[in-house]
Amino acid sequence: MAEREHIGTVLVDAGLVTDVEMIRARSLQAETGDSLTRILVAEGMVGEVELAKILAGHMGVEYLSLNDVTIDPAAAALIPESLARRYAAIPIGFEDDALIVAMADPGNVLVVDDIRAITALRIIPRIATRSEIEEAIRRLGRYDDSVADLADLVGESAPEEDLSRVQAAVEEAPIVKLVNTLISRAVNERASDIHIEPGERDLRVRFRIDGVLHEIMSTPRSVSGAVVSRLKIMADLDIAERRVPQDGRVSLRVAGRPIDIRVATLPTIYGEKVVLRILDKEDAVLDLKALGFLPYSLARFERSYTKPYGAILVTGPTGSGKTTTLYSALNVLNDPSRHIITVEDPVEYRLPGVIQVQVNRKAGLQFATVLKSILRSDPDVVLVGEVRDTETAKIAVEAALTGHLVLTTLHTNDAASSVNRLVDMGVEPYLVASALDSILAQRLARRLCDRCKLAKDAPPEVVQQMGFDADGGPVTIYGAVGCKACTDTGYRGRVAINEVLLVSEEIQRMAVERRPSDEIKYLAVEQGMMTLRQDGMEKVKLGMTTLEEVLRVVV
C-alpha cells in the first residue's frame, strides 16, 4: 500500500493529477481493489502515455511505444498468451542472453520472477502502455489463430536415427508457433518472399514487401536448425541433407485464403538459408489497367495480343511481374471459343478454362518436350513460362509462324535487346523477324500510398531530369510520407513501368540485318514507343510513384 501511495505522490508532484482527484482515485481503489494507475487512466484523470513516461522516470526503466517497435515472434512465443494478458507483459526481443519484456508495471517483481522462471532467461523490463501491450498480444494471437487451418503442416516423417533431437525440437510448440506466425504475418503484410538467413550469432528474418526487403526480426541462432527443419518438413524435403540446395512446395490456407509457398534452401557457411516465395491465389491482379498501364501503352499492347497469331515477348528481370502481365492478357482472351494451353515452372496462377501444364524436370518433362506435345493438341493460344534454351526458343518461334498466338517471357534489359537475344540463342534472324509481333519490357516500382502522399512542386533540376518542358509552368510531383495504412513506408502496392515495342517492317529488316539493339530502340522511339524511363516519369507526374522509385528500377 505504501508503494501505491508513493506512486500517487509522484503523480501529484508531477502535476498530472490534483489532490482531489487522487483522493477520489484512492476511494475507488478501496472499493474495487483495482490498481491505482488503472483507475487513474480509466477515470480519465491522466493519459496512458504520460503516466507510463512518469513511471519510467521514477523507476529508472526505459519507456517505449510498441507502435515503434518490431516485436520478435520468437520472443513473444516464450510465454503463453493467457499469462501475457494476465501480467500485461509481452516479450519483444533479445539482448545478448537476456529477454526484453514490455510491461505495464515493471515494478511488480513477482511478474518479473515468474517470466524469468518460465523462460530461464535474464529479464530486462521496459515500460509500455497497457493498451499497446494488449493490442500487441491480440495481434500476435490473431496471427497464430489464423494458421489453425493450415493444411498438412507436419508432412512426411523424417528419419530418426541421428536426427531425434532435431525432430523433437521441430515438434515443440514454440517452433511451430514461430513458423506459423511468420507465414501468417507475411501474408497479412502482403510480403512476396520470406528470407530466413542464419548468421554467425543470430537468425535474421526479412520480408520482401512491394519489391523491397525489410528486416522483421533477429533471433538467437540456436533456433535456426529447428526452424529450417520445420520448413523442410512442411515442404516434404530431406531434413538430413544440408549440403545441397533443395526445392519444395507447400499448399495451405491462411485465415481461409488459399496460399502456395515455394520453398528453396541454400547451404551457407553458417547453415541453410531458406527463401519462401508466397503465391497468394486470391491476391493476384489480373487486370492490365490495375497493373498501371498508361492508356497509350495499353492500346499498343492490346493490338498485339488480340491478333490471331504471332509471338509476344514480355521481358525484364526476375520479379518484374512478367507472368502476371501475361496472365492478365490471357484473362482477356479466355473464352470458350479459344483453346489456351500454358506450360510453366511452376504454375503460379490457376485460370478456369485454361489448360495448364507443370514442368517436371525429374520426370524429363522439360519446356521443349511439353511444347512439342502442345502443338499437336490443336491450341489457339500458347503461353510458355520462359524461353530458357535454344530448343524452346525455336519451337516457340515456329509455333508463332504456323498460326498460333504465342506469349512468353525472356530475360533482357529492354525491349529492343530481345531481338538480338533470340538470334544469339540460335534462332535464325529471318524467323525472329517474321514471328515477333511485339515486345513488352517491364519493371515494378512501388506505388505511392494514396492516404499519405504529399504533393509538391518539382525543383527545376528535377523537371529537367524528368524530361518535361521547363517553360510549361510548375510541375507537381508527389513524395512518400508514411502512415499506418502503409506501415510508415509511404508506399502500398506496386505499379508496372513498361515500354511496348511494335515490330514494324523496318524493325524486321533491322533484325534480319543483325543491327545493334540501340539502333532498333532509336527507330522504335521514332515510331511511337514510350521508353521505360519516359513511362516512369509520366507516372511520377500522375502521382502513382516517386522519382526515386523510377530511378531505382530504371537505368
VEXDREN-2710 file (C-alpha; in Angstrom, 1 decimal):
% VEXDREN-2710
k/r/px/py/pz
1/MET/0.0/0.0/0.0
2/ALA/2.9/2.3/0.8
3/GLU/4.3/1.8/-2.7
4/ARG/1.0/2.7/-4.3
5/GLU/0.7/5.8/-2.1
6/HIS/4.3/6.7/-3.2
7/ILE/3.3/6.4/-6.9
8/GLY/0.3/8.6/-6.1
9/THR/2.6/11.2/-4.5
10/VAL/4.9/11.1/-7.6
11/LEU/1.9/11.8/-9.9
12/VAL/0.6/14.7/-7.8
13/ASP/4.1/16.2/-7.5
14/ALA/4.4/15.9/-11.3
15/GLY/1.2/17.8/-11.8
16/LEU/-0.6/15.0/-13.6
17/VAL/-3.4/14.8/-11.1
18/THR/-4.7/17.0/-8.4
19/ASP/-5.0/16.2/-4.7
20/VAL/-8.8/15.9/-5.0
21/GLU/-8.5/13.5/-8.0
22/MET/-6.0/11.4/-6.1
23/ILE/-8.4/11.2/-3.0
24/ARG/-11.2/10.1/-5.3
25/ALA/-9.0/7.5/-7.1
26/ARG/-7.9/6.0/-3.8
27/SER/-11.5/5.8/-2.7
28/LEU/-12.4/3.9/-5.9
29/GLN/-9.3/1.7/-5.3
30/ALA/-10.6/0.8/-1.8
31/GLU/-14.0/-0.1/-3.3
32/THR/-12.9/-2.1/-6.4
33/GLY/-9.4/-3.5/-5.3
34/ASP/-8.0/-2.4/-8.7
35/SER/-4.6/-0.9/-9.1
36/LEU/-4.3/2.9/-8.6
37/THR/-2.8/3.5/-12.0
38/ARG/-5.6/1.6/-13.9
39/ILE/-8.2/3.6/-12.0
40/LEU/-6.5/6.9/-12.9
41/VAL/-6.4/6.0/-16.6
42/ALA/-10.0/4.6/-16.6
43/GLU/-11.4/7.7/-15.0
44/GLY/-9.6/9.9/-17.5
45/MET/-7.6/11.7/-14.8
46/VAL/-4.3/11.0/-16.6
47/GLY/-3.3/9.9/-20.0
48/GLU/-1.8/6.4/-20.5
49/VAL/1.4/7.7/-22.3
50/GLU/2.0/10.5/-19.7
51/LEU/1.6/8.0/-16.9
52/ALA/3.9/5.5/-18.4
53/LYS/6.6/8.1/-19.0
54/ILE/6.4/9.4/-15.4
55/LEU/6.6/5.9/-14.0
56/ALA/9.5/5.1/-16.3
57/GLY/11.5/8.1/-15.0
58/HIS/10.5/7.2/-11.4
59/MET/11.5/3.6/-11.7
60/GLY/14.6/4.1/-13.8
61/VAL/13.1/1.9/-16.6
62/GLU/13.2/2.8/-20.3
63/TYR/9.8/3.7/-21.8
64/LEU/8.9/2.6/-25.3
65/SER/6.0/2.7/-27.6
66/LEU/5.1/-0.7/-29.1
67/ASN/3.9/1.1/-32.2
68/ASP/7.5/2.0/-33.0
69/VAL/8.9/-1.5/-32.1
70/THR/9.1/-4.6/-34.3
71/ILE/8.2/-7.5/-31.9
72/ASP/10.2/-10.6/-32.3
73/PRO/7.7/-13.5/-32.7
74/ALA/10.3/-15.9/-31.3
75/ALA/10.5/-13.9/-28.1
76/ALA/6.7/-13.4/-27.8
77/ALA/6.2/-17.1/-28.2
78/LEU/8.2/-17.8/-25.0
79/ILE/5.2/-17.2/-22.7
80/PRO/1.6/-18.3/-23.1
81/GLU/-0.9/-15.7/-24.4
82/SER/-3.1/-16.2/-21.3
83/LEU/-0.2/-15.4/-19.0
84/ALA/0.8/-12.4/-21.1
85/ARG/-2.7/-11.0/-20.8
86/ARG/-2.8/-11.6/-17.0
87/TYR/0.5/-10.0/-16.4
88/ALA/0.1/-7.2/-19.1
89/ALA/3.5/-8.1/-20.3
90/ILE/4.9/-9.3/-23.6
91/PRO/8.5/-10.3/-24.6
92/ILE/9.6/-8.2/-27.5
93/GLY/13.2/-9.3/-28.3
94/PHE/16.5/-10.5/-27.1
95/GLU/19.7/-8.7/-26.0
96/ASP/22.7/-11.0/-25.7
97/ASP/21.5/-13.7/-23.3
98/ALA/18.6/-11.7/-21.8
99/LEU/14.9/-11.3/-22.8
100/ILE/13.5/-7.8/-23.2
101/VAL/9.9/-7.6/-21.8
102/ALA/7.5/-4.7/-22.3
103/MET/5.4/-4.4/-19.1
104/ALA/2.6/-2.1/-17.9
105/ASP/4.0/-2.4/-14.3
106/PRO/7.8/-3.2/-14.3
107/GLY/7.7/-2.7/-10.5
108/ASN/5.8/-5.9/-10.0
109/VAL/8.8/-8.2/-9.0
110/LEU/6.5/-11.3/-8.8
111/VAL/5.7/-11.0/-12.5
112/VAL/9.4/-10.5/-13.4
113/ASP/10.3/-13.6/-11.3
114/ASP/7.6/-15.7/-13.0
115/ILE/8.7/-14.8/-16.5
116/ARG/12.3/-15.5/-15.6
117/ALA/11.3/-18.9/-14.2
118/ILE/9.2/-19.7/-17.4
119/THR/11.8/-18.6/-19.9
120/ALA/15.0/-19.4/-18.0
121/LEU/16.4/-16.1/-19.2
122/ARG/17.5/-12.9/-17.5
123/ILE/14.8/-10.3/-17.8
124/ILE/15.3/-6.7/-19.0
125/PRO/12.0/-4.8/-18.2
126/ARG/10.7/-2.0/-20.3
127/ILE/7.6/0.0/-19.6
128/ALA/4.8/0.4/-22.2
129/THR/1.1/1.4/-22.0
130/ARG/-1.3/-1.3/-21.1
131/SER/-3.5/-0.7/-24.2
132/GLU/-0.5/-1.1/-26.5
133/ILE/0.6/-4.3/-24.8
134/GLU/-3.0/-5.7/-25.1
135/GLU/-3.1/-4.8/-28.7
136/ALA/0.2/-6.4/-29.4
137/ILE/-0.9/-9.6/-27.7
138/ARG/-4.2/-9.6/-29.6
139/ARG/-2.3/-9.0/-32.9
140/LEU/0.2/-11.8/-32.3
141/GLY/-2.6/-14.1/-31.1
142/ARG/-4.6/-13.4/-34.3
143/TYR/-1.6/-14.4/-36.4
144/ASP/-1.3/-17.7/-34.6
145/ASP/-5.1/-18.4/-34.7
146/SER/-5.3/-17.7/-38.4
147/VAL/-3.0/-20.6/-39.1
148/ALA/-5.2/-23.1/-37.3
149/ASP/-6.5/-24.2/-40.7
150/LEU/-3.1/-24.8/-42.3
151/ALA/-3.2/-27.9/-44.4
152/ASP/-0.8/-30.8/-43.7
153/LEU/1.7/-28.9/-41.6
154/VAL/3.7/-31.9/-40.5
155/GLY/4.0/-33.8/-43.7
156/GLU/6.1/-37.0/-44.0
157/SER/8.0/-38.3/-41.0
158/ALA/11.8/-37.9/-41.2
159/PRO/14.5/-40.5/-40.3
160/GLU/15.1/-40.5/-36.6
161/GLU/18.5/-42.3/-36.2
162/ASP/20.7/-39.2/-36.0
163/LEU/18.0/-36.6/-36.0
164/SER/15.9/-37.4/-33.0
165/ARG/16.9/-34.2/-31.2
166/VAL/16.1/-32.0/-34.2
167/GLN/12.8/-33.8/-34.8
168/ALA/11.8/-33.3/-31.1
169/ALA/12.7/-29.6/-31.4
170/VAL/10.7/-29.2/-34.6
171/GLU/7.6/-30.6/-32.9
172/GLU/7.8/-28.3/-29.9
173/ALA/5.0/-25.7/-29.7
174/PRO/7.3/-22.6/-29.7
175/ILE/8.9/-23.6/-33.0
176/VAL/5.5/-24.5/-34.6
177/LYS/4.0/-21.2/-33.4
178/LEU/7.0/-19.2/-34.6
179/VAL/6.9/-20.7/-38.1
180/ASN/3.1/-20.3/-38.3
181/THR/3.3/-16.7/-37.1
182/LEU/6.0/-15.8/-39.7
183/ILE/3.9/-17.2/-42.5
184/SER/0.7/-15.6/-41.3
185/ARG/2.3/-12.2/-40.7
186/ALA/4.0/-12.3/-44.1
187/VAL/0.6/-12.9/-45.8
188/ASN/-1.0/-10.2/-43.7
189/GLU/1.7/-7.7/-44.6
190/ARG/1.5/-8.5/-48.4
191/ALA/5.0/-9.9/-48.5
192/SER/6.0/-11.8/-51.6
193/ASP/9.1/-13.6/-50.1
194/ILE/10.3/-14.6/-46.7
195/HIS/14.1/-14.8/-46.2
196/ILE/15.4/-16.8/-43.3
197/GLU/19.1/-16.3/-43.0
198/PRO/21.5/-17.8/-40.4
199/GLY/24.4/-15.6/-39.3
200/GLU/27.4/-16.1/-37.1
201/ARG/25.4/-15.3/-33.9
202/ASP/21.7/-14.9/-34.9
203/LEU/19.0/-15.9/-37.3
204/ARG/17.7/-13.0/-39.4
205/VAL/14.2/-12.9/-41.0
206/ARG/13.4/-10.5/-43.7
207/PHE/10.2/-9.9/-45.8
208/ARG/10.2/-8.6/-49.3
209/ILE/7.2/-6.2/-49.4
210/ASP/6.5/-4.3/-52.6
211/GLY/9.8/-5.4/-54.0
212/VAL/12.0/-4.1/-51.1
213/LEU/13.4/-6.2/-48.3
214/HIS/12.6/-5.2/-44.7
215/GLU/14.2/-6.8/-41.6
216/ILE/11.4/-8.3/-39.4
217/MET/13.2/-10.0/-36.6
218/SER/16.6/-11.3/-35.4
219/THR/16.6/-14.2/-33.0
220/PRO/19.3/-16.3/-31.4
221/ARG/21.0/-18.7/-33.8
222/SER/20.2/-21.6/-31.6
223/VAL/16.7/-21.9/-33.1
224/SER/18.0/-21.9/-36.6
225/GLY/18.2/-25.7/-37.1
226/ALA/14.7/-26.3/-35.7
227/VAL/13.1/-23.5/-37.8
228/VAL/14.7/-24.7/-41.0
229/SER/13.9/-28.3/-40.3
230/ARG/10.3/-27.4/-39.6
231/LEU/10.0/-25.6/-43.0
232/LYS/11.7/-28.6/-44.8
233/ILE/9.2/-31.0/-43.2
234/MET/6.3/-28.8/-44.4
235/ALA/7.7/-28.8/-47.9
236/ASP/8.5/-32.6/-47.9
237/LEU/12.2/-32.0/-48.2
238/ASP/15.0/-34.2/-46.7
239/ILE/16.0/-32.6/-43.3
240/ALA/19.0/-34.9/-43.1
241/GLU/20.5/-33.3/-46.3
242/ARG/22.1/-30.0/-45.5
243/ARG/24.9/-29.9/-48.2
244/VAL/23.0/-29.3/-51.4
245/PRO/20.1/-26.9/-52.3
246/GLN/16.6/-28.3/-52.2
247/ASP/13.3/-27.1/-53.6
248/GLY/9.8/-27.9/-52.5
249/ARG/6.2/-26.6/-52.3
250/VAL/3.6/-26.2/-49.6
251/SER/-0.1/-25.6/-50.3
252/LEU/-2.1/-24.3/-47.3
253/ARG/-4.8/-22.0/-46.2
254/VAL/-4.1/-18.9/-44.0
255/ALA/-7.2/-17.3/-42.5
256/GLY/-9.3/-19.0/-45.1
257/ARG/-7.3/-17.9/-48.1
258/PRO/-5.5/-20.5/-50.3
259/ILE/-1.8/-19.9/-50.3
260/ASP/1.0/-21.6/-52.3
261/ILE/4.6/-21.4/-50.9
262/ARG/7.7/-22.3/-52.9
263/VAL/10.5/-23.3/-50.6
264/ALA/14.1/-23.1/-51.6
265/THR/17.1/-23.9/-49.4
266/LEU/20.7/-22.9/-49.9
267/PRO/23.7/-24.1/-47.9
268/THR/25.8/-21.2/-46.5
269/ILE/28.8/-21.1/-44.2
270/TYR/26.6/-20.6/-41.2
271/GLY/23.8/-23.0/-42.0
272/GLU/21.0/-23.3/-44.5
273/LYS/19.3/-20.2/-45.8
274/VAL/15.6/-20.6/-46.7
275/VAL/13.6/-18.4/-49.1
276/LEU/9.8/-18.8/-49.2
277/ARG/8.0/-17.4/-52.2
278/ILE/4.4/-16.7/-51.3
279/LEU/1.8/-17.0/-54.1
280/ASP/-1.5/-15.7/-52.9
281/LYS/-4.0/-17.1/-55.3
282/GLU/-6.7/-14.6/-54.2
283/ASP/-4.5/-11.5/-54.3
284/ALA/-3.4/-11.8/-58.0
285/VAL/-4.2/-8.7/-60.0
286/LEU/-5.2/-10.0/-63.5
287/ASP/-6.3/-6.6/-64.9
288/LEU/-4.0/-4.7/-67.2
289/LYS/-5.4/-1.3/-66.2
290/ALA/-5.0/-2.1/-62.5
291/LEU/-1.3/-3.0/-63.2
292/GLY/-0.7/0.6/-64.1
293/PHE/-0.6/0.6/-67.9
294/LEU/-1.0/4.1/-69.3
295/PRO/-3.8/4.3/-71.9
296/TYR/-1.4/4.9/-74.8
297/SER/0.8/1.9/-73.9
298/LEU/-2.2/-0.3/-73.2
299/ALA/-3.7/0.4/-76.6
300/ARG/-0.4/-0.6/-78.3
301/PHE/-0.2/-3.8/-76.3
302/GLU/-3.9/-4.7/-77.0
303/ARG/-3.2/-4.5/-80.7
304/SER/-0.8/-7.4/-80.3
305/TYR/-2.5/-9.9/-78.1
306/THR/-5.8/-9.6/-79.9
307/LYS/-4.2/-10.8/-83.1
308/PRO/-4.8/-14.5/-84.1
309/TYR/-1.1/-15.4/-84.4
310/GLY/2.4/-14.1/-83.7
311/ALA/4.8/-14.1/-80.8
312/ILE/4.6/-11.6/-77.9
313/LEU/7.6/-11.3/-75.6
314/VAL/7.5/-9.8/-72.1
315/THR/11.0/-9.1/-70.8
316/GLY/12.5/-7.9/-67.6
317/PRO/14.4/-9.2/-64.6
318/THR/13.1/-11.8/-62.1
319/GLY/10.3/-10.4/-60.0
320/SER/9.2/-7.7/-62.5
321/GLY/5.7/-9.1/-62.9
322/LYS/6.1/-10.7/-66.4
323/THR/3.9/-13.7/-65.6
324/THR/1.2/-11.5/-64.0
325/THR/1.1/-9.3/-67.2
326/LEU/0.8/-12.4/-69.5
327/TYR/-1.9/-13.9/-67.4
328/SER/-3.8/-10.5/-67.4
329/ALA/-3.7/-10.7/-71.2
330/LEU/-4.8/-14.4/-71.1
331/ASN/-7.7/-13.3/-68.8
332/VAL/-9.0/-11.1/-71.6
333/LEU/-8.5/-13.9/-74.3
334/ASN/-10.0/-16.6/-72.1
335/ASP/-13.4/-17.6/-73.6
336/PRO/-14.9/-20.9/-74.8
337/SER/-14.0/-20.1/-78.5
338/ARG/-10.3/-20.4/-77.8
339/HIS/-8.2/-23.3/-76.8
340/ILE/-5.5/-22.0/-74.4
341/ILE/-2.6/-24.1/-73.1
342/THR/0.2/-23.0/-70.8
343/VAL/3.5/-24.7/-69.8
344/GLU/5.1/-23.2/-66.7
345/ASP/7.6/-23.9/-64.0
346/PRO/5.8/-23.6/-61.6
347/VAL/2.1/-22.8/-62.4
348/GLU/1.7/-19.6/-60.4
349/TYR/-2.0/-18.8/-61.2
350/ARG/-5.0/-21.0/-61.8
351/LEU/-7.3/-19.8/-64.5
352/PRO/-10.6/-21.7/-65.1
353/GLY/-10.9/-22.7/-68.7
354/VAL/-7.2/-22.7/-69.4
355/ILE/-5.2/-26.0/-69.8
356/GLN/-2.1/-25.6/-67.6
357/VAL/0.9/-27.9/-67.6
358/GLN/3.6/-28.1/-64.9
359/VAL/7.2/-28.8/-66.0
360/ASN/8.6/-31.8/-64.2
361/ARG/12.4/-32.0/-64.6
362/LYS/12.8/-35.2/-62.6
363/ALA/10.4/-37.0/-65.0
364/GLY/12.1/-35.5/-68.0
365/LEU/9.2/-33.1/-68.8
366/GLN/11.0/-30.0/-70.0
367/PHE/9.7/-26.9/-71.7
368/ALA/10.7/-28.1/-75.1
369/THR/9.2/-31.5/-74.6
370/VAL/5.9/-30.2/-73.4
371/LEU/5.8/-27.5/-76.2
372/LYS/6.1/-30.2/-78.9
373/SER/3.2/-32.1/-77.4
374/ILE/1.1/-28.9/-77.0
375/LEU/1.4/-28.1/-80.7
376/ARG/-0.1/-31.5/-81.5
377/SER/-3.1/-30.6/-79.3
378/ASP/-4.7/-28.0/-81.6
379/PRO/-4.1/-24.9/-79.4
380/ASP/-5.1/-21.4/-80.4
381/VAL/-3.0/-19.6/-77.7
382/VAL/0.1/-21.0/-76.1
383/LEU/1.8/-19.5/-73.1
384/VAL/5.4/-20.6/-72.4
385/GLY/6.5/-19.6/-68.9
386/GLU/10.1/-18.7/-70.0
387/VAL/12.4/-19.2/-73.0
388/ARG/15.5/-20.6/-71.4
389/ASP/17.2/-22.6/-74.2
390/THR/17.7/-22.8/-77.9
391/GLU/15.2/-25.6/-78.5
392/THR/12.4/-23.9/-76.6
393/ALA/13.1/-20.6/-78.5
394/LYS/13.0/-22.3/-81.9
395/ILE/9.8/-24.2/-81.2
396/ALA/8.1/-21.1/-79.8
397/VAL/9.1/-19.1/-82.9
398/GLU/7.9/-21.8/-85.2
399/ALA/4.6/-22.1/-83.4
400/ALA/4.0/-18.4/-83.9
401/LEU/4.8/-18.8/-87.6
402/THR/2.3/-21.6/-88.0
403/GLY/-0.9/-19.8/-86.9
404/HIS/-0.6/-19.8/-83.1
405/LEU/-0.6/-16.8/-80.7
406/VAL/2.5/-17.4/-78.5
407/LEU/3.1/-15.5/-75.3
408/THR/6.3/-16.0/-73.4
409/THR/9.0/-14.2/-71.3
410/LEU/12.6/-13.5/-71.8
411/HIS/15.3/-12.1/-69.5
412/THR/16.6/-8.9/-71.2
413/ASN/17.1/-5.3/-70.0
414/ASP/14.8/-3.6/-72.5
415/ALA/12.5/-4.4/-75.4
416/ALA/15.0/-3.7/-78.2
417/SER/17.6/-6.2/-76.8
418/SER/15.2/-9.1/-77.1
419/VAL/15.5/-9.3/-80.9
420/ASN/19.2/-10.0/-80.9
421/ARG/18.9/-12.1/-77.7
422/LEU/16.8/-14.6/-79.6
423/VAL/19.2/-14.6/-82.5
424/ASP/22.1/-15.2/-80.1
425/MET/20.2/-18.2/-78.7
426/GLY/20.4/-19.8/-82.1
427/VAL/17.1/-18.8/-83.8
428/GLU/17.6/-17.7/-87.5
429/PRO/17.2/-13.9/-87.8
430/TYR/14.6/-14.1/-90.6
431/LEU/12.5/-16.4/-88.4
432/VAL/12.7/-14.0/-85.4
433/ALA/11.8/-11.1/-87.7
434/SER/8.8/-12.9/-89.1
435/ALA/7.5/-14.3/-85.9
436/LEU/7.8/-11.4/-83.5
437/ASP/4.7/-9.1/-83.3
438/SER/5.5/-7.1/-80.2
439/ILE/7.9/-6.9/-77.2
440/LEU/6.9/-5.5/-73.8
441/ALA/9.7/-4.6/-71.3
442/GLN/8.6/-4.2/-67.7
443/ARG/9.7/-3.1/-64.3
444/LEU/7.8/-2.8/-61.0
445/ALA/8.1/0.3/-58.9
446/ARG/6.4/0.9/-55.5
447/ARG/3.1/2.7/-55.7
448/LEU/2.6/5.7/-53.5
449/CYS/0.2/5.3/-50.6
450/ASP/-3.0/7.3/-51.5
451/ARG/-3.7/8.1/-47.9
452/CYS/-0.4/10.0/-47.1
453/LYS/1.3/11.0/-50.3
454/LEU/2.3/14.7/-50.3
455/ALA/2.1/17.0/-53.4
456/LYS/4.9/19.4/-54.0
457/ASP/6.4/21.5/-56.9
458/ALA/9.3/19.8/-58.5
459/PRO/12.6/21.8/-58.4
460/PRO/13.9/23.0/-61.9
461/GLU/16.7/20.4/-61.9
462/VAL/14.2/17.6/-61.3
463/VAL/11.9/18.9/-64.1
464/GLN/14.9/18.8/-66.4
465/GLN/15.9/15.3/-65.2
466/MET/12.3/14.1/-65.8
467/GLY/12.4/15.5/-69.4
468/PHE/9.5/17.9/-69.0
469/ASP/9.2/21.3/-70.6
470/ALA/10.7/23.8/-68.0
471/ASP/8.7/26.6/-69.6
472/GLY/5.4/24.8/-69.1
473/GLY/5.0/26.1/-65.6
474/PRO/5.5/24.3/-62.3
475/VAL/5.4/20.5/-62.3
476/THR/3.6/18.8/-59.4
477/ILE/5.1/15.6/-58.1
478/TYR/4.4/13.6/-55.0
479/GLY/6.6/12.4/-52.2
480/ALA/6.3/9.4/-49.8
481/VAL/5.3/10.3/-46.2
482/GLY/4.2/7.2/-44.3
483/CYS/1.2/6.3/-42.3
484/LYS/-0.4/3.2/-40.6
485/ALA/-2.0/2.1/-43.8
486/CYS/1.4/1.7/-45.5
487/THR/3.3/0.7/-42.3
488/ASP/5.1/4.0/-42.4
489/THR/6.9/3.3/-45.7
490/GLY/4.9/5.8/-47.8
491/TYR/4.2/3.1/-50.4
492/ARG/1.5/0.5/-50.7
493/GLY/1.4/-1.9/-53.7
494/ARG/3.3/-1.7/-56.9
495/VAL/2.8/-0.2/-60.4
496/ALA/4.2/-1.5/-63.7
497/ILE/6.6/0.6/-65.7
498/ASN/6.7/-0.6/-69.3
499/GLU/7.6/0.1/-72.9
500/VAL/5.8/-1.5/-75.8
501/LEU/7.8/-2.1/-79.0
502/LEU/5.7/-3.0/-82.0
503/VAL/7.7/-4.9/-84.6
504/SER/7.2/-2.9/-87.8
505/GLU/8.6/-3.9/-91.3
506/GLU/11.6/-1.5/-90.7
507/ILE/12.4/-3.3/-87.4
508/GLN/12.0/-6.7/-89.2
509/ARG/14.6/-5.6/-91.7
510/MET/16.9/-4.5/-89.0
511/ALA/16.5/-7.8/-87.2
512/VAL/17.5/-9.7/-90.4
513/GLU/20.5/-7.5/-90.8
514/ARG/21.6/-8.1/-87.2
515/ARG/21.6/-4.3/-86.5
516/PRO/22.6/-3.3/-82.9
517/SER/19.9/-3.0/-80.2
518/ASP/20.4/0.7/-79.7
519/GLU/19.6/1.4/-83.4
520/ILE/16.4/-0.8/-83.1
521/LYS/15.5/1.2/-80.0
522/TYR/16.1/4.5/-81.7
523/LEU/13.8/3.6/-84.6
524/ALA/11.1/2.2/-82.2
525/VAL/11.0/5.5/-80.3
526/GLU/10.7/7.4/-83.6
527/GLN/7.7/5.1/-84.4
528/GLY/6.0/5.9/-81.1
529/MET/7.4/3.7/-78.4
530/MET/7.4/5.3/-75.0
531/THR/10.6/4.1/-73.2
532/LEU/10.7/2.7/-69.7
533/ARG/12.1/6.0/-68.4
534/GLN/9.5/8.1/-70.1
535/ASP/6.7/5.9/-68.9
536/GLY/8.1/6.0/-65.4
537/MET/8.3/9.9/-65.4
538/GLU/4.7/10.1/-66.6
539/LYS/3.7/8.0/-63.6
540/VAL/5.7/10.3/-61.3
541/LYS/3.7/13.3/-62.7
542/LEU/0.4/11.4/-62.2
543/GLY/1.3/10.8/-58.6
544/MET/1.4/7.0/-59.0
545/THR/5.0/6.7/-57.8
546/THR/8.1/8.8/-56.9
547/LEU/11.1/9.9/-58.9
548/GLU/13.4/7.9/-56.5
549/GLU/11.4/4.7/-57.3
550/VAL/11.7/5.2/-61.0
551/LEU/15.4/5.8/-60.8
552/ARG/15.8/2.7/-58.6
553/VAL/14.3/0.3/-61.1
554/VAL/15.1/2.0/-64.5
555/VAL/18.6/2.9/-65.7
END
